[in-house]
Amino acid sequence: MTEIRTARRSDDRVLADLDRRTWSPLHAVLPEPPEGKPFFDVAHPPEQHLVAELGVRVVGYIRLVQPVPEPCGAHVRQIQGLAVDTAARGAGVGRALIEAACAEAARQGARRITLRVLGWNSEAQRLYERAGFKIEGVLREEFYLDGQYVDDVLMARSLSRPAAPA
């Protein structure tokens, strides 16, 4: 059974290792994180992260932020990172993290939750669609990655309606 909890400062090393192991140009626009780089920093504190555990092992995380840190944007939260350990994929960890992030966003008073996903990452897009997210826009050729131009797909889900059935 997957347990979801808020990250703790003591999760830094295990999350940094997970982040490095799961890094891929399929989903990342930033370079691969270097060995020894802390996971948490001033811009990305533990309280912005939910952690998935199977037993006592951390197997995933999701980062949830208010993308526009002004009162006019207080009703929106954005997923700005999701990683699941390769060994735990297919066990519902990603979906559990997404649902926990939606519940946390609603608890914080958000009415909608958004995210951005690379156009070539169709597996992630399907995961988000199964969780009730809809494509709201596409920024064509927004990134040049690994020798190709890649679209930036903008997706969102209302938190005032229930998610689509699984």
C-alpha positions as CSV (number, residue, x, y, z in Angstrom):
1,M,0.0,0.0,0.0
2,T,1.4,3.4,-1.0
3,E,1.5,5.9,1.8
4,I,1.7,9.6,0.9
5,R,3.1,12.2,3.3
6,T,4.6,15.7,3.3
7,A,8.4,15.7,2.7
8,R,10.8,16.3,5.6
9,R,14.2,17.9,5.5
10,S,15.6,14.5,6.4
11,D,14.4,13.2,3.0
12,D,16.9,15.4,1.1
13,R,19.5,12.7,0.3
14,V,17.0,10.0,-0.7
15,L,15.0,12.4,-2.9
16,A,18.2,13.8,-4.5
17,D,19.2,10.2,-5.3
18,L,15.8,9.4,-6.7
19,D,15.8,12.6,-8.8
20,R,19.2,11.6,-10.3
21,R,18.1,8.0,-11.0
22,T,14.8,9.0,-12.7
23,W,16.2,12.0,-14.7
24,S,15.6,11.7,-18.4
25,P,15.5,14.0,-21.4
26,L,12.0,12.6,-21.9
27,H,10.6,14.8,-19.2
28,A,13.4,17.2,-18.1
29,V,14.2,20.6,-19.6
30,L,17.0,21.2,-17.0
31,P,20.3,19.3,-17.2
32,E,20.8,16.1,-15.2
33,P,21.3,17.0,-11.5
34,P,24.9,16.6,-10.4
35,E,26.0,14.1,-7.7
36,G,25.9,15.7,-4.3
37,K,23.5,18.5,-5.2
38,P,20.9,18.9,-2.4
39,F,17.3,18.2,-3.4
40,F,15.8,21.0,-1.3
41,D,16.8,24.6,-1.6
42,V,15.3,28.0,-0.8
43,A,13.0,27.9,-3.8
44,H,12.0,24.3,-3.3
45,P,11.5,23.6,0.4
46,P,10.3,20.3,1.8
47,E,6.7,21.6,2.4
48,Q,6.2,21.9,-1.4
49,H,6.7,18.1,-1.8
50,L,4.6,15.1,-1.1
51,V,6.5,11.8,-0.8
52,A,5.3,8.3,-1.7
53,E,6.4,5.4,0.5
54,L,6.0,1.7,-0.1
55,G,6.7,0.2,3.3
56,V,9.7,2.2,4.6
57,R,11.1,3.0,1.2
58,V,10.6,6.3,-0.6
59,V,9.5,5.5,-4.1
60,G,8.3,8.9,-5.5
61,Y,7.6,12.5,-5.0
62,I,5.5,15.3,-6.4
63,R,6.2,19.1,-6.1
64,L,3.1,21.3,-5.7
65,V,3.5,25.1,-5.8
66,Q,1.5,28.3,-6.3
67,P,2.9,29.3,-9.7
68,V,2.0,33.0,-9.4
69,P,2.9,34.0,-5.8
70,E,0.4,36.9,-5.7
71,P,-3.1,37.0,-4.3
72,C,-4.5,37.0,-7.8
73,G,-3.1,33.5,-8.3
74,A,-3.9,32.0,-4.9
75,H,-6.6,29.8,-6.4
76,V,-4.2,27.9,-8.6
77,R,-1.6,25.2,-7.8
78,Q,0.9,23.7,-10.2
79,I,2.6,20.4,-10.3
80,Q,6.3,21.2,-11.0
81,G,7.8,17.8,-10.7
82,L,6.8,14.2,-10.4
83,A,9.2,11.2,-10.1
84,V,8.5,7.5,-9.4
85,D,11.3,5.0,-8.9
86,T,11.6,2.6,-11.9
87,A,11.1,-0.4,-9.6
88,A,7.7,1.0,-8.4
89,R,6.2,2.0,-11.8
90,G,3.0,0.4,-12.7
91,A,1.9,0.0,-9.0
92,G,-0.3,3.2,-9.0
93,V,2.3,5.4,-7.2
94,G,2.2,8.2,-9.8
95,R,-1.6,8.3,-9.7
96,A,-1.6,8.2,-5.9
97,L,0.8,11.2,-5.9
98,I,-1.3,13.1,-8.4
99,E,-4.5,12.5,-6.4
100,A,-2.8,13.5,-3.1
101,A,-1.5,16.7,-4.8
102,C,-5.0,17.5,-6.0
103,A,-6.4,16.9,-2.5
104,E,-3.6,19.0,-0.9
105,A,-4.2,21.8,-3.5
106,A,-8.0,21.8,-2.6
107,R,-7.1,21.8,1.1
108,Q,-5.0,24.9,0.5
109,G,-8.0,26.6,-1.2
110,A,-7.1,26.1,-4.9
111,R,-9.9,25.8,-7.5
112,R,-7.6,24.4,-10.2
113,I,-4.3,22.6,-10.7
114,T,-2.1,22.9,-13.7
115,L,1.1,21.4,-15.1
116,R,3.4,21.4,-18.1
117,V,4.5,18.2,-19.8
118,L,6.8,17.8,-22.8
119,G,5.0,16.9,-26.0
120,W,7.1,13.7,-26.6
121,N,6.2,12.3,-23.2
122,S,2.9,10.6,-24.2
123,E,3.1,8.2,-21.2
124,A,2.9,11.1,-18.8
125,Q,0.2,12.8,-20.7
126,R,-1.9,9.6,-20.6
127,L,-1.3,9.4,-16.8
128,Y,-2.5,13.0,-16.3
129,E,-5.5,12.5,-18.6
130,R,-6.6,9.4,-16.6
131,A,-6.4,11.6,-13.5
132,G,-8.8,14.1,-15.0
133,F,-6.4,16.6,-16.6
134,K,-7.3,18.2,-19.9
135,I,-5.0,19.8,-22.5
136,E,-5.6,23.5,-22.4
137,G,-2.8,24.6,-24.8
138,V,0.3,23.7,-26.6
139,L,3.4,25.9,-27.0
140,R,4.8,24.5,-30.3
141,E,8.5,23.9,-30.4
142,E,9.0,25.6,-27.1
143,F,12.2,23.7,-26.2
144,Y,15.2,22.4,-28.1
145,L,16.2,19.2,-26.4
146,D,18.4,16.4,-27.4
147,G,18.7,17.7,-31.0
148,Q,14.9,18.3,-31.5
149,Y,12.3,20.9,-31.0
150,V,9.7,19.8,-28.5
151,D,6.3,21.1,-27.7
152,D,5.3,22.2,-24.2
153,V,1.8,20.9,-23.4
154,L,-0.2,22.8,-20.8
155,M,-2.7,20.7,-18.9
156,A,-5.2,21.5,-16.1
157,R,-7.8,20.0,-13.9
158,S,-10.6,21.7,-12.0
159,L,-10.7,20.9,-8.3
160,S,-14.4,21.9,-8.0
161,R,-15.4,18.7,-9.9
162,P,-14.5,15.1,-9.2
163,A,-11.7,13.5,-11.3
164,A,-12.6,11.4,-14.3
165,P,-13.0,7.7,-13.5
166,A,-9.8,5.6,-13.6
